Amino acid sequence: MFVDKVTVEVMAGDGGNGVVSFRHEKFVDKGGPDGGNGGKGGDVVLLASRNQNTLAAFRYQKLLKAAPGSPGAKRKRHGKSGKDLEVPIPLGTVVINNQDQVIVDMATDGQKTIIANGGRGGFGNAHFASSRRQAPRIAEKGETGDKVQLTFELKMIADVGLIGLPNAGKSTLLKSVSNAKPEIADYPFTTLTPNLGVVDLDPKTSLLMADIPGLIAGASQGKGLGVEFLRHVERTSVLIHLIDFYEDTAKAYTTIQNELKNYSIDLTKRPQIVVLNKIDGADGPSVKAKLSELKRLTPAGTVIMPVSALSHQGIKELLFKTSQIVKIERAKAKRSASKTKLPVLKLTANDSTWQVQKSGNGFVVNGAKIERFAARTDFNNTYGVERLRDILNKMGITRELERQGIQPGELIVVGKNTDQKLEF
């Protein structure tokens, strides 16, 4: 089954906990702390692959979850890092977050991108040993891995897109020039999914051609097969607009052009070749009249060609012209990609900043850095809680709490997690 849009939950692995341990061996007096650090959680990594052509694998697999890191062990042994989850997806997949922002465009074969980072492992008590603190009983919890909801949207990467009303002859043309085997019949919407075919012009030149299912009036708003397949012509270098000789030429042309224009991206700006199809059996004057009508309708300079996909009449000329335009567009894209861009410097918020707010039964402390410390703190460990108090004091948060009138016994909640709280 062809699936080109799915929403999935992505969970990176949590980091492993550090441990509290002391060296205990015969004849070794006061061996000291030897608790190891926890392992890092696994990342979720996307891999763009030409071997994938649909997102059907995610139709029932809605959760992508990487392995967690293992906890540390005595003798300063680090926990094993969680295995990364590598997810192959079709070339041309765009990853979008729940704010409708594009995270990454997987447009290159073999491209790898981390979409969820695993949590860092917590430190064991051996990490906190110093000349002043020779027997620390502190160990950190591992950090939580990223948890996000993402949408995968497949937009085929093809040189040429075949567009037109249902039964304009797109599938017949694709079958006649490539190795593709699309379904062909004499009723509308025969093609229900986009088909790809490789067109070999000579030993060194080939074109990747996509047959887009038939569009109708209102397709850009979702009617018929609608907007679900318009996305597949976004990346094409050239659009071949097929018009059935026996249809109302003006209506067929304007209907498709309106849908291309009303799509979220104005696709009428793509280079187009307008093709009058099914001319086999038609008389010369009728063909000339139709071509003249198309010339009046199309922008100046538009290539207009008569062909018959069934009898191959005019097909070689069409492919030759298409190849010429594709080469020009490829060269433009290459020049655009080769232009050097000045680096864009983004000012990021200082993660050491924090805020203190009075709440119903105490105070709430927010801030990226202090929240990370709290998340790694084991609140069941007295020594760990005392360390967090020291951090609050060093960062100046305790002083601000006192300024706002905190009283002994009132609760301090760090971040949104109400389990991360301590008494003043």
C-alpha positions in Angstrom: 0.0 0.0 0.0 1.3 3.5 -0.9 1.4 5.8 2.2 2.9 9.2 1.9 2.0 10.9 5.2 2.1 9.5 8.8 2.4 10.9 12.3 4.6 9.0 14.8 5.7 9.3 18.4 9.5 9.4 18.8 11.2 8.5 22.0 15.0 8.6 22.5 16.5 6.4 25.2 16.8 7.6 28.8 20.3 7.8 30.3 21.3 5.2 32.8 21.6 6.1 36.5 24.9 6.6 38.2 25.5 4.4 41.3 26.8 4.9 44.9 29.4 2.3 45.6 32.6 2.0 47.7 35.5 -0.2 47.1 35.5 -3.3 49.4 38.4 -5.6 49.1 40.5 -7.6 51.5 43.6 -5.8 52.8 42.4 -2.5 51.2 41.4 -0.1 54.0 39.0 2.7 53.1 39.1 1.9 49.4 37.0 5.0 48.5 34.1 5.7 46.2 34.0 3.6 43.0 30.5 4.1 41.7 30.4 4.3 37.8 28.5 6.6 35.5 25.3 5.6 33.7 25.4 5.0 30.0 23.9 7.5 27.4 20.5 6.7 26.0 20.2 5.8 22.3 19.4 8.4 19.7 16.6 8.0 17.1 18.3 8.4 13.7 16.6 8.8 10.3 18.3 7.3 7.2 17.2 8.4 3.7 17.2 5.4 1.4 16.4 4.9 -2.3 15.3 1.4 -1.4 12.2 2.8 0.4 9.4 4.2 -1.7 6.5 4.5 0.8 5.8 5.2 4.4 3.6 2.2 4.8 6.0 0.7 7.4 4.8 3.4 9.8 1.1 2.8 9.3 0.9 0.5 12.3 4.3 1.3 13.9 3.4 4.6 15.5 6.2 4.5 18.2 9.9 4.8 17.4 11.8 4.1 20.6 15.5 3.8 21.1 17.1 1.7 23.9 17.9 3.3 27.3 21.4 3.4 28.8 22.4 0.9 31.4 23.2 2.0 35.0 26.7 2.3 36.2 28.4 -0.4 38.4 31.0 -0.7 41.1 34.7 -0.5 40.3 34.0 2.7 38.3 32.4 0.7 35.5 30.4 2.9 33.1 27.0 1.7 32.0 26.5 0.5 28.4 25.1 3.2 26.1 21.7 2.4 24.6 21.7 1.3 21.0 20.7 4.0 18.5 17.5 3.3 16.6 18.2 3.8 12.9 15.0 4.2 10.9 15.1 4.0 7.0 12.7 6.3 5.3 12.1 7.0 1.6 14.2 9.6 -0.2 12.3 12.9 -0.3 10.7 12.6 3.1 10.1 15.9 5.0 10.0 15.8 8.8 7.6 18.3 10.5 7.1 18.9 14.2 3.7 19.6 15.9 4.2 23.4 15.3 4.2 22.8 11.5 7.9 23.6 11.3 10.2 21.6 8.9 12.8 19.9 11.0 14.7 18.2 8.2 14.3 17.4 4.5 15.8 14.0 3.7 16.6 14.8 0.1 20.0 13.0 -0.3 20.5 9.2 -0.5 22.3 8.0 2.6 21.6 11.2 4.6 21.4 10.6 8.3 19.8 12.9 10.8 19.2 12.6 14.6 15.6 13.6 15.3 15.6 12.7 19.0 18.7 12.8 21.3 19.2 10.2 24.0 19.5 11.3 27.6 22.9 11.7 29.2 23.9 9.2 31.8 24.0 10.2 35.5 27.3 10.5 37.3 28.3 7.9 39.9 29.7 8.9 43.3 33.3 8.3 42.0 32.8 11.5 39.9 32.2 13.6 43.0 35.3 12.5 44.9 37.7 15.3 45.8 40.3 16.2 48.4 37.5 17.9 50.5 34.8 15.3 49.8 36.5 11.9 50.0 33.4 9.8 50.6 30.5 11.2 48.6 27.3 9.4 48.8 25.8 11.2 45.8 24.8 9.7 42.4 22.8 11.3 39.6 19.8 9.9 37.8 20.1 9.6 34.0 18.5 12.4 31.9 15.3 11.7 30.1 15.6 11.2 26.3 13.8 13.5 23.9 10.1 12.7 23.4 8.5 14.4 20.3 5.6 13.9 18.0 6.6 14.2 14.3 4.9 14.0 10.9 6.7 12.3 8.0 5.6 13.6 4.6 6.9 12.0 1.4 7.4 14.3 -1.5 8.8 12.3 -4.5 12.0 13.4 -6.1 11.5 13.2 -9.9 12.8 15.1 -12.9 9.4 15.2 -14.6 5.9 15.2 -13.3 2.9 14.2 -15.5 -0.2 16.1 -14.6 -3.7 16.4 -16.2 -7.3 15.6 -15.8 -8.3 11.9 -15.2 -7.9 9.8 -18.4 -5.7 12.4 -20.1 -3.2 9.5 -20.9 -0.6 10.1 -18.3 -0.2 6.4 -17.4 -0.2 5.4 -21.0 2.6 7.9 -21.7 4.6 6.6 -18.7 4.2 3.0 -19.7 5.2 3.7 -23.3 8.5 5.5 -22.4 9.7 3.7 -19.3 9.8 0.4 -17.4 6.8 1.3 -15.2 3.6 -0.7 -15.4 0.8 1.5 -14.2 -2.8 0.4 -14.4 -4.5 1.6 -17.5 -8.3 1.5 -18.1 -11.1 3.6 -19.7 -12.5 5.0 -16.5 -11.4 8.0 -14.3 -9.0 7.7 -11.4 -7.5 4.5 -12.7 -4.2 5.6 -11.0 -4.7 5.8 -7.3 -1.1 6.2 -6.3 1.9 8.0 -7.9 3.9 5.8 -10.2 7.6 6.3 -11.0 9.4 5.2 -14.2 13.0 5.6 -15.5 13.1 6.9 -19.0 16.5 6.0 -20.8 17.2 8.5 -23.6 20.7 7.2 -24.3 23.4 5.3 -22.3 24.4 8.5 -20.4 21.0 10.3 -20.1 17.9 9.2 -18.2 14.9 10.9 -16.6 12.9 10.0 -13.6 9.3 10.5 -14.4 6.3 10.5 -12.0 2.7 9.9 -13.0 0.6 12.0 -10.6 -3.0 10.7 -10.1 -5.7 12.7 -12.1 -6.6 16.1 -10.7 -10.0 17.7 -10.8 -11.4 21.1 -10.0 -11.0 21.7 -6.2 -8.1 19.3 -5.9 -6.0 21.9 -4.1 -8.7 22.0 -1.4 -8.8 18.2 -1.2 -11.4 17.1 -3.7 -11.0 13.9 -5.6 -7.5 12.6 -5.0 -6.8 16.2 -4.2 -3.9 17.8 -2.3 -2.6 14.4 -1.1 -0.8 14.0 -4.5 -0.1 17.6 -5.4 2.8 17.5 -3.0 4.6 15.0 -5.3 5.1 17.6 -8.0 6.8 20.2 -5.7 10.3 18.9 -6.4 10.0 18.2 -10.1 12.1 20.1 -12.6 9.5 20.0 -15.4 5.8 19.5 -15.5 4.2 17.8 -18.5 0.6 18.9 -18.7 -1.4 16.3 -20.8 -4.6 17.4 -22.3 -7.0 14.9 -24.1 -7.6 16.0 -27.7 -11.3 15.1 -27.3 -11.9 17.2 -24.2 -12.7 20.9 -23.9 -9.2 22.2 -24.3 -9.7 25.5 -22.6 -11.5 24.0 -19.6 -9.0 21.2 -19.2 -6.1 23.6 -19.3 -7.5 26.3 -16.9 -8.8 23.7 -14.4 -5.3 22.2 -13.8 -3.6 25.6 -13.8 -6.0 26.9 -11.2 -5.3 23.9 -8.9 -1.5 24.3 -9.4 -1.8 28.1 -8.5 -4.1 27.5 -5.5 -1.8 24.9 -3.9 0.2 26.0 -0.9 3.1 26.6 -3.3 2.4 28.2 -6.6 3.3 25.4 -8.9 2.5 27.3 -12.1 5.9 28.8 -11.8 7.5 25.4 -12.6 8.6 25.0 -16.2 5.8 23.3 -18.2 5.4 21.5 -21.5 1.7 21.5 -22.6 1.0 18.3 -24.5 -2.1 17.7 -26.7 -2.5 13.9 -26.4 -4.5 11.3 -28.4 -4.0 13.0 -31.8 -3.9 9.6 -33.6 -6.9 9.5 -35.9 -7.5 13.2 -35.7 -7.4 15.3 -38.9 -4.8 18.0 -39.4 -7.0 21.1 -39.3 -8.6 20.0 -36.0 -5.1 19.5 -34.4 -3.9 22.9 -35.6 -7.1 24.5 -34.2 -6.5 23.0 -30.8 -2.8 23.9 -30.8 -3.8 27.5 -31.7 -6.2 27.6 -28.8 -3.6 26.4 -26.4 -1.2 29.0 -27.7 -3.7 31.7 -26.8 -4.2 30.3 -23.3 -0.6 29.6 -22.3 2.0 32.2 -21.3 4.4 33.4 -24.0 7.3 30.9 -24.6 5.4 27.9 -23.3 6.3 24.7 -25.3 3.2 23.1 -26.8 3.5 19.7 -28.5 1.0 17.3 -30.1 1.6 13.6 -29.4 0.0 10.2 -29.2 1.2 8.2 -26.2 -0.6 5.1 -27.6 1.0 5.2 -31.1 4.2 6.9 -30.0 3.6 9.8 -32.4 5.8 12.8 -31.4 7.1 11.0 -28.3 10.8 11.2 -29.2 10.5 14.9 -29.8 8.7 15.4 -26.5 11.4 13.5 -24.6 14.2 15.4 -26.3 12.7 18.7 -25.4 12.0 17.6 -21.8 15.6 16.5 -21.4 16.8 19.9 -22.6 14.7 21.7 -20.0 15.6 19.3 -17.2 19.3 19.9 -17.9 18.8 23.7 -17.8 16.9 23.4 -14.5 19.5 21.1 -13.0 22.2 23.6 -13.9 20.2 26.4 -12.2 19.8 24.3 -9.1 23.5 23.4 -9.0 24.5 27.1 -9.3 22.1 28.0 -6.6 23.4 25.3 -4.2 27.1 26.3 -4.9 26.6 29.9 -3.9 28.4 30.5 -0.6 26.2 31.7 2.2 27.3 33.9 5.1 26.9 32.0 8.4 23.8 33.1 10.3 24.6 33.7 13.9 21.6 33.1 16.3 21.5 34.4 19.7 20.5 31.7 22.1 19.1 32.2 25.5 21.5 31.7 28.4 20.6 28.4 30.0 21.9 29.7 33.4 19.0 32.2 33.6 16.2 31.3 36.0 12.9 32.7 37.4 11.2 32.4 40.8 7.5 32.7 41.2 5.1 32.4 44.2 2.6 29.6 43.9 -0.3 28.4 46.0 1.7 26.3 48.4 5.2 27.6 47.9 7.5 28.7 45.1 8.3 27.5 41.6 11.8 27.8 40.2 12.2 27.7 36.3 15.3 27.6 34.3 17.0 25.2 31.8 20.2 24.6 33.9 18.6 24.3 37.3 15.8 22.0 35.9 18.5 19.7 34.5 20.2 19.5 37.9 16.8 18.8 39.5 16.0 16.1 36.9 19.3 14.3 37.7 18.7 14.5 41.5 17.5 11.5 43.4 15.1 13.1 45.9 15.1 10.0 48.0 18.8 10.5 48.6 19.5 13.0 51.4 23.0 13.7 50.1 21.6 14.4 46.6 19.0 16.8 47.9 21.7 18.6 49.9 23.8 19.0 46.7 20.8 20.5 45.0 20.4 23.0 47.9 24.1 23.9 47.4 23.5 24.5 43.7 20.4 26.7 44.4 22.6 28.7 46.8 25.5 29.1 44.3 23.2 30.2 41.5 21.7 32.9 43.7 18.2 31.3 43.7 18.2 30.9 47.5 18.8 34.6 48.0 15.9 35.5 45.6 13.6 33.1 47.5 14.5 34.8 50.7 13.9 38.2 49.1 10.4 37.1 48.1 9.6 36.1 51.6 9.9 32.3 51.7 9.4 30.8 55.1 10.9 27.6 56.6 8.9 24.6 55.7 7.5 26.0 52.5 7.9 23.9 49.3 10.2 24.7 46.4 9.2 23.1 43.1 11.8 23.0 40.3 10.3 23.1 36.8 6.9 21.6 35.9 7.6 18.2 37.5 5.9 18.4 40.9 8.0 15.4 42.1 11.0 17.7 42.0 10.4 19.5 45.2 12.1 20.2 48.5 11.4 22.0 51.7 13.1 25.4 52.4 
